[in-house]
Amino acid sequence: VEGHTDTLPITNERFASNWELSAVRAASVVRLFIESGVQDARLSAIGHGATRPVAPNDTPANQARNRRVAVMILATTPELLPAAMK
């Protein structure tokens, strides 16, 4: 699970920077998966801060698009992989 932010500097005491904010976003989603029964060994959380935007941070709408969490699902069991990857 990847956490992301926009480029606006964080202005509260809870997070020292956008790096911490993005990591907490990712960890919160991981926690939800664990509480839903997903094995914790199958999950990881990473914060990217503002380093991987999906849109320019030039408007409030684009900044909102960059404040996100991305869930990556990776299949490592051979029977789950597409035939082209075997």
PDB file of N, CA, C and O in Angstrom:
ATOM      1  N   VAL A   1       0.859  -1.164   0.000  1.00  0.00           N
ATOM      2  CA  VAL A   1       0.000   0.000   0.000  1.00  0.00           C
ATOM      3  C   VAL A   1       0.903   1.225   0.000  1.00  0.00           C
ATOM      4  O   VAL A   1       1.795   1.353   0.839  1.00  0.00           O
ATOM      5  N   GLU A   2       0.663   2.125  -0.952  1.00  0.00           N
ATOM      6  CA  GLU A   2       1.477   3.337  -1.089  1.00  0.00           C
ATOM      7  C   GLU A   2       0.665   4.568  -0.705  1.00  0.00           C
ATOM      8  O   GLU A   2      -0.461   4.746  -1.169  1.00  0.00           O
ATOM      9  N   GLY A   3       1.238   5.413   0.141  1.00  0.00           N
ATOM     10  CA  GLY A   3       0.612   6.676   0.501  1.00  0.00           C
ATOM     11  C   GLY A   3       1.281   7.817  -0.245  1.00  0.00           C
ATOM     12  O   GLY A   3       2.496   7.810  -0.443  1.00  0.00           O
ATOM     13  N   HIS A   4       0.482   8.802  -0.661  1.00  0.00           N
ATOM     14  CA  HIS A   4       0.983   9.940  -1.435  1.00  0.00           C
ATOM     15  C   HIS A   4       0.381  11.240  -0.898  1.00  0.00           C
ATOM     16  O   HIS A   4      -0.665  11.231  -0.250  1.00  0.00           O
ATOM     17  N   THR A   5       1.052  12.342  -1.175  1.00  0.00           N
ATOM     18  CA  THR A   5       0.560  13.667  -0.787  1.00  0.00           C
ATOM     19  C   THR A   5       0.732  14.636  -1.949  1.00  0.00           C
ATOM     20  O   THR A   5       1.351  14.313  -2.963  1.00  0.00           O
ATOM     21  N   ASP A   6       0.172  15.824  -1.782  1.00  0.00           N
ATOM     22  CA  ASP A   6       0.464  16.906  -2.711  1.00  0.00           C
ATOM     23  C   ASP A   6       1.757  17.585  -2.251  1.00  0.00           C
ATOM     24  O   ASP A   6       2.420  17.103  -1.332  1.00  0.00           O
ATOM     25  N   THR A   7       2.112  18.696  -2.883  1.00  0.00           N
ATOM     26  CA  THR A   7       3.367  19.372  -2.535  1.00  0.00           C
ATOM     27  C   THR A   7       3.206  20.455  -1.472  1.00  0.00           C
ATOM     28  O   THR A   7       4.193  21.068  -1.064  1.00  0.00           O
ATOM     29  N   LEU A   8       1.979  20.696  -1.019  1.00  0.00           N
ATOM     30  CA  LEU A   8       1.786  21.714   0.012  1.00  0.00           C
ATOM     31  C   LEU A   8       2.447  21.257   1.305  1.00  0.00           C
ATOM     32  O   LEU A   8       2.224  20.128   1.742  1.00  0.00           O
ATOM     33  N   PRO A   9       3.255  22.111   1.922  1.00  0.00           N
ATOM     34  CA  PRO A   9       3.892  21.719   3.188  1.00  0.00           C
ATOM     35  C   PRO A   9       2.839  21.440   4.257  1.00  0.00           C
ATOM     36  O   PRO A   9       1.840  22.152   4.357  1.00  0.00           O
ATOM     37  N   ILE A  10       3.065  20.420   5.038  1.00  0.00           N
ATOM     38  CA  ILE A  10       2.147  20.071   6.121  1.00  0.00           C
ATOM     39  C   ILE A  10       2.290  21.117   7.223  1.00  0.00           C
ATOM     40  O   ILE A  10       3.401  21.541   7.541  1.00  0.00           O
ATOM     41  N   THR A  11       1.169  21.533   7.804  1.00  0.00           N
ATOM     42  CA  THR A  11       1.219  22.637   8.767  1.00  0.00           C
ATOM     43  C   THR A  11       0.576  22.278  10.099  1.00  0.00           C
ATOM     44  O   THR A  11      -0.056  23.122  10.734  1.00  0.00           O
ATOM     45  N   ASN A  12       0.737  21.018  10.528  1.00  0.00           N
ATOM     46  CA  ASN A  12       0.217  20.682  11.847  1.00  0.00           C
ATOM     47  C   ASN A  12       1.274  19.937  12.651  1.00  0.00           C
ATOM     48  O   ASN A  12       2.296  19.511  12.114  1.00  0.00           O
ATOM     49  N   GLU A  13       1.013  19.787  13.940  1.00  0.00           N
ATOM     50  CA  GLU A  13       2.000  19.181  14.835  1.00  0.00           C
ATOM     51  C   GLU A  13       2.028  17.662  14.760  1.00  0.00           C
ATOM     52  O   GLU A  13       2.974  17.041  15.245  1.00  0.00           O
ATOM     53  N   ARG A  14       1.020  17.058  14.167  1.00  0.00           N
ATOM     54  CA  ARG A  14       0.951  15.593  14.123  1.00  0.00           C
ATOM     55  C   ARG A  14       1.978  14.992  13.169  1.00  0.00           C
ATOM     56  O   ARG A  14       2.512  13.914  13.432  1.00  0.00           O
ATOM     57  N   PHE A  15       2.256  15.678  12.066  1.00  0.00           N
ATOM     58  CA  PHE A  15       3.182  15.160  11.061  1.00  0.00           C
ATOM     59  C   PHE A  15       4.297  16.168  10.830  1.00  0.00           C
ATOM     60  O   PHE A  15       4.039  17.357  10.644  1.00  0.00           O
ATOM     61  N   ALA A  16       5.535  15.691  10.843  1.00  0.00           N
ATOM     62  CA  ALA A  16       6.679  16.578  10.630  1.00  0.00           C
ATOM     63  C   ALA A  16       6.818  16.976   9.168  1.00  0.00           C
ATOM     64  O   ALA A  16       7.366  18.033   8.857  1.00  0.00           O
ATOM     65  N   SER A  17       6.321  16.129   8.271  1.00  0.00           N
ATOM     66  CA  SER A  17       6.452  16.415   6.836  1.00  0.00           C
ATOM     67  C   SER A  17       5.441  15.578   6.057  1.00  0.00           C
ATOM     68  O   SER A  17       4.734  14.742   6.621  1.00  0.00           O
ATOM     69  N   ASN A  18       5.390  15.824   4.753  1.00  0.00           N
ATOM     70  CA  ASN A  18       4.525  15.029   3.887  1.00  0.00           C
ATOM     71  C   ASN A  18       4.957  13.566   3.848  1.00  0.00           C
ATOM     72  O   ASN A  18       4.132  12.689   3.590  1.00  0.00           O
ATOM     73  N   TRP A  19       6.233  13.287   4.098  1.00  0.00           N
ATOM     74  CA  TRP A  19       6.699  11.892   4.149  1.00  0.00           C
ATOM     75  C   TRP A  19       5.953  11.147   5.252  1.00  0.00           C
ATOM     76  O   TRP A  19       5.423  10.061   5.017  1.00  0.00           O
ATOM     77  N   GLU A  20       5.910  11.717   6.444  1.00  0.00           N
ATOM     78  CA  GLU A  20       5.217  11.068   7.556  1.00  0.00           C
ATOM     79  C   GLU A  20       3.720  10.934   7.277  1.00  0.00           C
ATOM     80  O   GLU A  20       3.122   9.894   7.554  1.00  0.00           O
ATOM     81  N   LEU A  21       3.127  11.978   6.735  1.00  0.00           N
ATOM     82  CA  LEU A  21       1.705  11.935   6.412  1.00  0.00           C
ATOM     83  C   LEU A  21       1.407  10.807   5.429  1.00  0.00           C
ATOM     84  O   LEU A  21       0.451  10.056   5.621  1.00  0.00           O
ATOM     85  N   SER A  22       2.209  10.685   4.388  1.00  0.00           N
ATOM     86  CA  SER A  22       1.961   9.643   3.387  1.00  0.00           C
ATOM     87  C   SER A  22       2.153   8.250   3.979  1.00  0.00           C
ATOM     88  O   SER A  22       1.423   7.324   3.627  1.00  0.00           O
ATOM     89  N   ALA A  23       3.121   8.095   4.869  1.00  0.00           N
ATOM     90  CA  ALA A  23       3.345   6.797   5.510  1.00  0.00           C
ATOM     91  C   ALA A  23       2.166   6.420   6.406  1.00  0.00           C
ATOM     92  O   ALA A  23       1.755   5.260   6.435  1.00  0.00           O
ATOM     93  N   VAL A  24       1.626   7.390   7.132  1.00  0.00           N
ATOM     94  CA  VAL A  24       0.472   7.124   7.994  1.00  0.00           C
ATOM     95  C   VAL A  24      -0.751   6.791   7.148  1.00  0.00           C
ATOM     96  O   VAL A  24      -1.541   5.928   7.533  1.00  0.00           O
ATOM     97  N   ARG A  25      -0.926   7.446   6.020  1.00  0.00           N
ATOM     98  CA  ARG A  25      -2.037   7.107   5.125  1.00  0.00           C
ATOM     99  C   ARG A  25      -1.945   5.645   4.708  1.00  0.00           C
ATOM    100  O   ARG A  25      -2.931   4.912   4.779  1.00  0.00           O
ATOM    101  N   ALA A  26      -0.776   5.228   4.280  1.00  0.00           N
ATOM    102  CA  ALA A  26      -0.592   3.844   3.846  1.00  0.00           C
ATOM    103  C   ALA A  26      -0.809   2.876   5.005  1.00  0.00           C
ATOM    104  O   ALA A  26      -1.480   1.856   4.844  1.00  0.00           O
ATOM    105  N   ALA A  27      -0.251   3.186   6.160  1.00  0.00           N
ATOM    106  CA  ALA A  27      -0.379   2.301   7.320  1.00  0.00           C
ATOM    107  C   ALA A  27      -1.837   2.174   7.768  1.00  0.00           C
ATOM    108  O   ALA A  27      -2.249   1.114   8.238  1.00  0.00           O
ATOM    109  N   SER A  28      -2.607   3.231   7.628  1.00  0.00           N
ATOM    110  CA  SER A  28      -4.021   3.177   8.001  1.00  0.00           C
ATOM    111  C   SER A  28      -4.784   2.193   7.124  1.00  0.00           C
ATOM    112  O   SER A  28      -5.647   1.462   7.611  1.00  0.00           O
ATOM    113  N   VAL A  29      -4.472   2.173   5.847  1.00  0.00           N
ATOM    114  CA  VAL A  29      -5.128   1.231   4.935  1.00  0.00           C
ATOM    115  C   VAL A  29      -4.676  -0.197   5.242  1.00  0.00           C
ATOM    116  O   VAL A  29      -5.490  -1.120   5.237  1.00  0.00           O
ATOM    117  N   VAL A  30      -3.391  -0.378   5.507  1.00  0.00           N
ATOM    118  CA  VAL A  30      -2.899  -1.705   5.893  1.00  0.00           C
ATOM    119  C   VAL A  30      -3.636  -2.191   7.135  1.00  0.00           C
ATOM    120  O   VAL A  30      -4.046  -3.350   7.200  1.00  0.00           O
ATOM    121  N   ARG A  31      -3.805  -1.327   8.105  1.00  0.00           N
ATOM    122  CA  ARG A  31      -4.519  -1.698   9.330  1.00  0.00           C
ATOM    123  C   ARG A  31      -5.942  -2.148   9.014  1.00  0.00           C
ATOM    124  O   ARG A  31      -6.422  -3.124   9.591  1.00  0.00           O
ATOM    125  N   LEU A  32      -6.623  -1.450   8.104  1.00  0.00           N
ATOM    126  CA  LEU A  32      -7.982  -1.853   7.718  1.00  0.00           C
ATOM    127  C   LEU A  32      -7.992  -3.240   7.090  1.00  0.00           C
ATOM    128  O   LEU A  32      -8.877  -4.047   7.376  1.00  0.00           O
ATOM    129  N   PHE A  33      -7.008  -3.521   6.230  1.00  0.00           N
ATOM    130  CA  PHE A  33      -6.927  -4.850   5.626  1.00  0.00           C
ATOM    131  C   PHE A  33      -6.714  -5.919   6.693  1.00  0.00           C
ATOM    132  O   PHE A  33      -7.352  -6.971   6.653  1.00  0.00           O
ATOM    133  N   ILE A  34      -5.828  -5.657   7.638  1.00  0.00           N
ATOM    134  CA  ILE A  34      -5.556  -6.621   8.712  1.00  0.00           C
ATOM    135  C   ILE A  34      -6.813  -6.850   9.548  1.00  0.00           C
ATOM    136  O   ILE A  34      -7.141  -7.988   9.884  1.00  0.00           O
ATOM    137  N   GLU A  35      -7.511  -5.776   9.881  1.00  0.00           N
ATOM    138  CA  GLU A  35      -8.750  -5.899  10.658  1.00  0.00           C
ATOM    139  C   GLU A  35      -9.834  -6.646   9.886  1.00  0.00           C
ATOM    140  O   GLU A  35     -10.766  -7.185  10.482  1.00  0.00           O
ATOM    141  N   SER A  36      -9.708  -6.678   8.543  1.00  0.00           N
ATOM    142  CA  SER A  36     -10.665  -7.397   7.700  1.00  0.00           C
ATOM    143  C   SER A  36     -10.249  -8.844   7.463  1.00  0.00           C
ATOM    144  O   SER A  36     -10.940  -9.581   6.760  1.00  0.00           O
ATOM    145  N   GLY A  37      -9.124  -9.256   8.046  1.00  0.00           N
ATOM    146  CA  GLY A  37      -8.725 -10.649   7.951  1.00  0.00           C
ATOM    147  C   GLY A  37      -7.562 -10.967   7.038  1.00  0.00           C
ATOM    148  O   GLY A  37      -7.183 -12.133   6.920  1.00  0.00           O
ATOM    149  N   VAL A  38      -6.983  -9.976   6.387  1.00  0.00           N
ATOM    150  CA  VAL A  38      -5.820 -10.229   5.535  1.00  0.00           C
ATOM    151  C   VAL A  38      -4.605 -10.451   6.434  1.00  0.00           C
ATOM    152  O   VAL A  38      -4.394  -9.715   7.399  1.00  0.00           O
ATOM    153  N   GLN A  39      -3.812 -11.465   6.111  1.00  0.00           N
ATOM    154  CA  GLN A  39      -2.624 -11.762   6.911  1.00  0.00           C
ATOM    155  C   GLN A  39      -1.637 -10.602   6.828  1.00  0.00           C
ATOM    156  O   GLN A  39      -1.339 -10.107   5.741  1.00  0.00           O
ATOM    157  N   ASP A  40      -1.136 -10.175   7.973  1.00  0.00           N
ATOM    158  CA  ASP A  40      -0.235  -9.021   7.987  1.00  0.00           C
ATOM    159  C   ASP A  40       1.058  -9.280   7.220  1.00  0.00           C
ATOM    160  O   ASP A  40       1.658  -8.336   6.707  1.00  0.00           O
ATOM    161  N   ALA A  41       1.498 -10.522   7.130  1.00  0.00           N
ATOM    162  CA  ALA A  41       2.725 -10.834   6.391  1.00  0.00           C
ATOM    163  C   ALA A  41       2.570 -10.595   4.895  1.00  0.00           C
ATOM    164  O   ALA A  41       3.566 -10.519   4.175  1.00  0.00           O
ATOM    165  N   ARG A  42       1.340 -10.475   4.422  1.00  0.00           N
ATOM    166  CA  ARG A  42       1.084 -10.250   2.999  1.00  0.00           C
ATOM    167  C   ARG A  42       0.993  -8.765   2.657  1.00  0.00           C
ATOM    168  O   ARG A  42       0.755  -8.407   1.504  1.00  0.00           O
ATOM    169  N   LEU A  43       1.179  -7.912   3.642  1.00  0.00           N
ATOM    170  CA  LEU A  43       0.970  -6.480   3.454  1.00  0.00           C
ATOM    171  C   LEU A  43       2.219  -5.682   3.796  1.00  0.00           C
ATOM    172  O   LEU A  43       3.030  -6.089   4.628  1.00  0.00           O
ATOM    173  N   SER A  44       2.355  -4.543   3.138  1.00  0.00           N
ATOM    174  CA  SER A  44       3.396  -3.585   3.507  1.00  0.00           C
ATOM    175  C   SER A  44       2.883  -2.188   3.199  1.00  0.00           C
ATOM    176  O   SER A  44       2.025  -1.996   2.337  1.00  0.00           O
ATOM    177  N   ALA A  45       3.426  -1.222   3.921  1.00  0.00           N
ATOM    178  CA  ALA A  45       3.033   0.177   3.745  1.00  0.00           C
ATOM    179  C   ALA A  45       4.277   0.987   3.436  1.00  0.00           C
ATOM    180  O   ALA A  45       5.337   0.772   4.023  1.00  0.00           O
ATOM    181  N   ILE A  46       4.136   1.926   2.504  1.00  0.00           N
ATOM    182  CA  ILE A  46       5.249   2.810   2.163  1.00  0.00           C
ATOM    183  C   ILE A  46       4.696   4.208   1.904  1.00  0.00           C
ATOM    184  O   ILE A  46       3.633   4.364   1.303  1.00  0.00           O
ATOM    185  N   GLY A  47       5.420   5.209   2.358  1.00  0.00           N
ATOM    186  CA  GLY A  47       5.049   6.597   2.107  1.00  0.00           C
ATOM    187  C   GLY A  47       5.981   7.205   1.077  1.00  0.00           C
ATOM    188  O   GLY A  47       7.202   7.147   1.220  1.00  0.00           O
ATOM    189  N   HIS A  48       5.405   7.783   0.049  1.00  0.00           N
ATOM    190  CA  HIS A  48       6.195   8.427  -1.001  1.00  0.00           C
ATOM    191  C   HIS A  48       6.192   9.946  -0.894  1.00  0.00           C
ATOM    192  O   HIS A  48       6.857  10.621  -1.680  1.00  0.00           O
ATOM    193  N   GLY A  49       5.458  10.489   0.060  1.00  0.00           N
ATOM    194  CA  GLY A  49       5.377  11.943   0.139  1.00  0.00           C
ATOM    195  C   GLY A  49       4.795  12.501  -1.153  1.00  0.00           C
ATOM    196  O   GLY A  49       3.810  11.981  -1.678  1.00  0.00           O
ATOM    197  N   ALA A  50       5.410  13.559  -1.657  1.00  0.00           N
ATOM    198  CA  ALA A  50       4.937  14.204  -2.887  1.00  0.00           C
ATOM    199  C   ALA A  50       5.784  13.830  -4.099  1.00  0.00           C
ATOM    200  O   ALA A  50       5.751  14.528  -5.112  1.00  0.00           O
ATOM    201  N   THR A  51       6.543  12.738  -4.008  1.00  0.00           N
ATOM    202  CA  THR A  51       7.507  12.412  -5.065  1.00  0.00           C
ATOM    203  C   THR A  51       6.921  11.732  -6.287  1.00  0.00           C
ATOM    204  O   THR A  51       7.599  11.627  -7.309  1.00  0.00           O
ATOM    205  N   ARG A  52       5.681  11.267  -6.215  1.00  0.00           N
ATOM    206  CA  ARG A  52       5.084  10.544  -7.342  1.00  0.00           C
ATOM    207  C   ARG A  52       3.691  11.087  -7.661  1.00  0.00           C
ATOM    208  O   ARG A  52       2.697  10.379  -7.494  1.00  0.00           O
ATOM    209  N   PRO A  53       3.615  12.324  -8.112  1.00  0.00           N
ATOM    210  CA  PRO A  53       2.296  12.897  -8.407  1.00  0.00           C
ATOM    211  C   PRO A  53       1.659  12.251  -9.638  1.00  0.00           C
ATOM    212  O   PRO A  53       2.354  11.808 -10.551  1.00  0.00           O
ATOM    213  N   VAL A  54       0.333  12.206  -9.645  1.00  0.00           N
ATOM    214  CA  VAL A  54      -0.401  11.754 -10.825  1.00  0.00           C
ATOM    215  C   VAL A  54      -0.881  12.947 -11.643  1.00  0.00           C
ATOM    216  O   VAL A  54      -1.382  12.781 -12.754  1.00  0.00           O
ATOM    217  N   ALA A  55      -0.728  14.140 -11.095  1.00  0.00           N
ATOM    218  CA  ALA A  55      -1.138  15.371 -11.770  1.00  0.00           C
ATOM    219  C   ALA A  55      -0.221  16.491 -11.297  1.00  0.00           C
ATOM    220  O   ALA A  55       0.364  16.403 -10.218  1.00  0.00           O
ATOM    221  N   PRO A  56      -0.093  17.553 -12.108  1.00  0.00           N
ATOM    222  CA  PRO A  56       0.690  18.704 -11.639  1.00  0.00           C
ATOM    223  C   PRO A  56       0.023  19.284 -10.386  1.00  0.00           C
ATOM    224  O   PRO A  56      -1.203  19.252 -10.275  1.00  0.00           O
ATOM    225  N   ASN A  57       0.787  19.798  -9.473  1.00  0.00           N
ATOM    226  CA  ASN A  57       0.237  20.380  -8.240  1.00  0.00           C
ATOM    227  C   ASN A  57      -0.094  21.856  -8.430  1.00  0.00           C
ATOM    228  O   ASN A  57       0.183  22.676  -7.554  1.00  0.00           O
ATOM    229  N   ASP A  58      -0.684  22.192  -9.570  1.00  0.00           N
ATOM    230  CA  ASP A  58      -0.898  23.593  -9.932  1.00  0.00           C
ATOM    231  C   ASP A  58      -2.300  24.120  -9.640  1.00  0.00           C
ATOM    232  O   ASP A  58      -2.538  25.323  -9.743  1.00  0.00           O
ATOM    233  N   THR A  59      -3.223  23.245  -9.281  1.00  0.00           N
ATOM    234  CA  THR A  59      -4.583  23.677  -8.945  1.00  0.00           C
ATOM    235  C   THR A  59      -5.066  22.876  -7.731  1.00  0.00           C
ATOM    236  O   THR A  59      -4.550  21.791  -7.460  1.00  0.00           O
ATOM    237  N   PRO A  60      -6.042  23.402  -7.010  1.00  0.00           N
ATOM    238  CA  PRO A  60      -6.585  22.627  -5.887  1.00  0.00           C
ATOM    239  C   PRO A  60      -7.121  21.256  -6.316  1.00  0.00           C
ATOM    240  O   PRO A  60      -6.967  20.278  -5.585  1.00  0.00           O
ATOM    241  N   ALA A  61      -7.742  21.178  -7.486  1.00  0.00           N
ATOM    242  CA  ALA A  61      -8.268  19.890  -7.961  1.00  0.00           C
ATOM    243  C   ALA A  61      -7.140  18.891  -8.204  1.00  0.00           C
ATOM    244  O   ALA A  61      -7.258  17.720  -7.842  1.00  0.00           O
ATOM    245  N   ASN A  62      -6.059  19.344  -8.810  1.00  0.00           N
ATOM    246  CA  ASN A  62      -4.926  18.446  -9.050  1.00  0.00           C
ATOM    247  C   ASN A  62      -4.227  18.070  -7.749  1.00  0.00           C
ATOM    248  O   ASN A  62      -3.777  16.935  -7.590  1.00  0.00           O
ATOM    249  N   GLN A  63      -4.133  19.012  -6.822  1.00  0.00           N
ATOM    250  CA  GLN A  63      -3.542  18.692  -5.521  1.00  0.00           C
ATOM    251  C   GLN A  63      -4.359  17.598  -4.835  1.00  0.00           C
ATOM    252  O   GLN A  63      -3.798  16.688  -4.225  1.00  0.00           O
ATOM    253  N   ALA A  64      -5.681  17.691  -4.938  1.00  0.00           N
ATOM    254  CA  ALA A  64      -6.546  16.669  -4.340  1.00  0.00           C
ATOM    255  C   ALA A  64      -6.301  15.308  -4.981  1.00  0.00           C
ATOM    256  O   ALA A  64      -6.328  14.288  -4.292  1.00  0.00           O
ATOM    257  N   ARG A  65      -6.063  15.278  -6.283  1.00  0.00           N
ATOM    258  CA  ARG A  65      -5.777  14.002  -6.959  1.00  0.00           C
ATOM    259  C   ARG A  65      -4.492  13.374  -6.439  1.00  0.00           C
ATOM    260  O   ARG A  65      -4.367  12.150  -6.405  1.00  0.00           O
ATOM    261  N   ASN A  66      -3.541  14.202  -6.036  1.00  0.00           N
ATOM    262  CA  ASN A  66      -2.259  13.686  -5.554  1.00  0.00           C
ATOM    263  C   ASN A  66      -2.305  13.226  -4.099  1.00  0.00           C
ATOM    264  O   ASN A  66      -1.404  12.521  -3.646  1.00  0.00           O
ATOM    265  N   ARG A  67      -3.332  13.612  -3.375  1.00  0.00           N
ATOM    266  CA  ARG A  67      -3.505  13.145  -1.989  1.00  0.00           C
ATOM    267  C   ARG A  67      -4.277  11.829  -2.045  1.00  0.00           C
ATOM    268  O   ARG A  67      -5.508  11.819  -2.054  1.00  0.00           O
ATOM    269  N   ARG A  68      -3.535  10.717  -2.083  1.00  0.00           N
ATOM    270  CA  ARG A  68      -4.176   9.436  -2.346  1.00  0.00           C
ATOM    271  C   ARG A  68      -3.415   8.283  -1.710  1.00  0.00           C
ATOM    272  O   ARG A  68      -2.301   8.434  -1.209  1.00  0.00           O
ATOM    273  N   VAL A  69      -4.063   7.126  -1.751  1.00  0.00           N
ATOM    274  CA  VAL A  69      -3.450   5.859  -1.370  1.00  0.00           C
ATOM    275  C   VAL A  69      -3.641   4.921  -2.553  1.00  0.00           C
ATOM    276  O   VAL A  69      -4.735   4.828  -3.110  1.00  0.00           O
ATOM    277  N   ALA A  70      -2.581   4.230  -2.932  1.00  0.00           N
ATOM    278  CA  ALA A  70      -2.642   3.252  -4.021  1.00  0.00           C
ATOM    279  C   ALA A  70      -2.417   1.866  -3.434  1.00  0.00           C
ATOM    280  O   ALA A  70      -1.501   1.655  -2.639  1.00  0.00           O
ATOM    281  N   VAL A  71      -3.261   0.931  -3.836  1.00  0.00           N
ATOM    282  CA  VAL A  71      -3.124  -0.450  -3.382  1.00  0.00           C
ATOM    283  C   VAL A  71      -2.600  -1.276  -4.544  1.00  0.00           C
ATOM    284  O   VAL A  71      -3.228  -1.348  -5.601  1.00  0.00           O
ATOM    285  N   MET A  72      -1.461  -1.890  -4.344  1.00  0.00           N
ATOM    286  CA  MET A  72      -0.839  -2.742  -5.358  1.00  0.00           C
ATOM    287  C   MET A  72      -1.134  -4.187  -4.971  1.00  0.00           C
ATOM    288  O   MET A  72      -0.853  -4.601  -3.846  1.00  0.00           O
ATOM    289  N   ILE A  73      -1.697  -4.950  -5.899  1.00  0.00           N
ATOM    290  CA  ILE A  73      -1.964  -6.363  -5.649  1.00  0.00           C
ATOM    291  C   ILE A  73      -1.026  -7.162  -6.535  1.00  0.00           C
ATOM    292  O   ILE A  73      -1.079  -7.070  -7.761  1.00  0.00           O
ATOM    293  N   LEU A  74      -0.170  -7.943  -5.904  1.00  0.00           N
ATOM    294  CA  LEU A  74       0.824  -8.729  -6.615  1.00  0.00           C
ATOM    295  C   LEU A  74       0.538 -10.209  -6.406  1.00  0.00           C
ATOM    296  O   LEU A  74       0.351 -10.658  -5.275  1.00  0.00           O
ATOM    297  N   ALA A  75       0.505 -10.959  -7.494  1.00  0.00           N
ATOM    298  CA  ALA A  75       0.285 -12.398  -7.410  1.00  0.00           C
ATOM    299  C   ALA A  75       1.628 -13.109  -7.446  1.00  0.00           C
ATOM    300  O   ALA A  75       2.402 -12.943  -8.389  1.00  0.00           O
ATOM    301  N   THR A  76       1.900 -13.895  -6.426  1.00  0.00           N
ATOM    302  CA  THR A  76       3.145 -14.653  -6.403  1.00  0.00           C
ATOM    303  C   THR A  76       2.899 -16.151  -6.467  1.00  0.00           C
ATOM    304  O   THR A  76       3.840 -16.937  -6.579  1.00  0.00           O
ATOM    305  N   THR A  77       1.644 -16.544  -6.397  1.00  0.00           N
ATOM    306  CA  THR A  77       1.309 -17.950  -6.520  1.00  0.00           C
ATOM    307  C   THR A  77       1.228 -18.275  -8.004  1.00  0.00           C
ATOM    308  O   THR A  77       0.456 -17.636  -8.718  1.00  0.00           O
ATOM    309  N   PRO A  78       2.002 -19.252  -8.498  1.00  0.00           N
ATOM    310  CA  PRO A  78       2.059 -19.523  -9.943  1.00  0.00           C
ATOM    311  C   PRO A  78       0.698 -19.678 -10.599  1.00  0.00           C
ATOM    312  O   PRO A  78       0.507 -19.198 -11.716  1.00  0.00           O
ATOM    313  N   GLU A  79      -0.247 -20.326  -9.949  1.00  0.00           N
ATOM    314  CA  GLU A  79      -1.551 -20.524 -10.586  1.00  0.00           C
ATOM    315  C   GLU A  79      -2.345 -19.227 -10.710  1.00  0.00           C
ATOM    316  O   GLU A  79      -3.346 -19.186 -11.424  1.00  0.00           O
ATOM    317  N   LEU A  80      -1.914 -18.171 -10.026  1.00  0.00           N
ATOM    318  CA  LEU A  80      -2.592 -16.881 -10.127  1.00  0.00           C
ATOM    319  C   LEU A  80      -1.973 -15.962 -11.171  1.00  0.00           C
ATOM    320  O   LEU A  80      -2.571 -14.948 -11.530  1.00  0.00           O
ATOM    321  N   LEU A  81      -0.790 -16.300 -11.662  1.00  0.00           N
ATOM    322  CA  LEU A  81      -0.115 -15.460 -12.642  1.00  0.00           C
ATOM    323  C   LEU A  81      -0.704 -15.679 -14.027  1.00  0.00           C
ATOM    324  O   LEU A  81      -1.069 -16.804 -14.367  1.00  0.00           O
ATOM    325  N   PRO A  82      -0.805 -14.615 -14.842  1.00  0.00           N
ATOM    326  CA  PRO A  82      -1.249 -14.791 -16.220  1.00  0.00           C
ATOM    327  C   PRO A  82      -0.285 -15.714 -16.965  1.00  0.00           C
ATOM    328  O   PRO A  82       0.902 -15.775 -16.648  1.00  0.00           O
ATOM    329  N   ALA A  83      -0.811 -16.427 -17.956  1.00  0.00           N
ATOM    330  CA  ALA A  83      -0.003 -17.389 -18.712  1.00  0.00           C
ATOM    331  C   ALA A  83       1.226 -16.742 -19.331  1.00  0.00           C
ATOM    332  O   ALA A  83       2.271 -17.384 -19.429  1.00  0.00           O
ATOM    333  N   ALA A  84       1.124 -15.490 -19.750  1.00  0.00           N
ATOM    334  CA  ALA A  84       2.249 -14.801 -20.396  1.00  0.00           C
ATOM    335  C   ALA A  84       3.412 -14.581 -19.442  1.00  0.00           C
ATOM    336  O   ALA A  84       4.539 -14.380 -19.893  1.00  0.00           O
ATOM    337  N   MET A  85       3.170 -14.611 -18.143  1.00  0.00           N
ATOM    338  CA  MET A  85       4.226 -14.347 -17.168  1.00  0.00           C
ATOM    339  C   MET A  85       4.882 -15.626 -16.657  1.00  0.00           C
ATOM    340  O   MET A  85       5.875 -15.564 -15.932  1.00  0.00           O
ATOM    341  N   LYS A  86       4.342 -16.776 -17.023  1.00  0.00           N
ATOM    342  CA  LYS A  86       4.898 -18.052 -16.537  1.00  0.00           C
ATOM    343  C   LYS A  86       6.118 -18.453 -17.330  1.00  0.00           C
ATOM    344  O   LYS A  86       6.714 -19.496 -17.061  1.00  0.00           O
TER     345      LYS A  86
END
